[in-house]
Amino acid sequence: MEWYRFIIFGKVQGVFYRKFVSQSMMKKQFKGYIQNLDDGTVEVVAEVFDDDFDTFMSILNEGSPTSSVEDIRYEIIHDADFRTDGFEIRYK
């Protein structure tokens, strides 16, 4: 299990992307959060097990019916100090 930080590029703000992704993540029992960033991207920080990585990426790529994901970049967070019991939408 690793903590990851994902940045999603494309038409992902104002198209119910966060709501769709958070609901899908909760159904699969992933833990983490999703939030809009000021530059028009979306950030996801989540705990992902190796066996679940492809499923996780599939949810991020699919998004809502009106969103359009162009690219996803990610990194492992080695010193993650974030704890949650579920998956939440954060607002700045």
FENBEL-V291273 format. One record per helix or strand of 2 or more residues. SS is the DSSP state (2 for helix, 1 for strand). FROM is the first residue (numbers start at 0). LEN is the number of residues. If there is no record, write none. Layout:
ss:SS from:FROM len:LEN
ss:SS from:FROM len:LEN
This chain:
ss:1 from:1 len:10
ss:2 from:16 len:11
ss:1 from:30 len:6
ss:1 from:41 len:7
ss:2 from:49 len:13
ss:1 from:67 len:10
ss:1 from:86 len:3
